[in-house]
Amino acid sequence: MDDVVYDADPVVSGNECRNFLGIIAATRLDIADNTLNRPRPTPDAVYRILGTPNFTLHGIMMALTTAVGTEAPSGSQVTSPALTCNGTDTSGGCINHTGGVIAKSYALTSSAAGRGLIENRTMDPCQAQKYNRRPPFFPLTGKYVDYKAYEIDPRDTNTWTKIKTYLARLRGNNRQVP
């Protein structure tokens, strides 16, 4: 599918929390590399995009075990003239995303060569402290704990030997640092 949007733009004043979408995947969420989101060659060998030139999503995406990204960050052939997003030429345009991303790791949405989709994200105002909402049935424990925090004294780690010793101490169980 192409764009997934609310009936009214959530960033326009008065539309806050009118709609709220949460998308959860057990593994990974990707924007498809298809003819709606990326240019493809037509029979006359001209690269065209069949959908809107940008991917627009209103909602929060959550990938429980990996990442949220695009199916092919390197994208496909750039159109002529090229699509631009935030001043960068790209093969897929922008990811106009109003909402949020929750994932264990970061996934690329474009490559350094200007291919793929360039991120253009904003937080849904419904998530702001004023409202502090989450999509219906979205997982939430209500408890947050700092797992680990370390402050490193530069005097203790100013040589490679001291850095290795310090990292080995952090790893615990007398495991060596390569």
Buried (B, 14 or more C-beta within 10 A) or exposed (E): EBBBBBEEEBEEEEBBBEBBBBBBBEEBBBBBBBBBBBBBEEEEEEBEBEBEBBBBBBBBBBBBEBBBBBBBBBBBEBBEEBBBBEEEBBBBBBBBBBBBBBBEEEBBBBBEEBBBBBBBBEBBBBBEEEEEBBBEEBEEEEEEEEEEEEEEEEEEBEEEEEBBBBBBEEEEEEEEEE
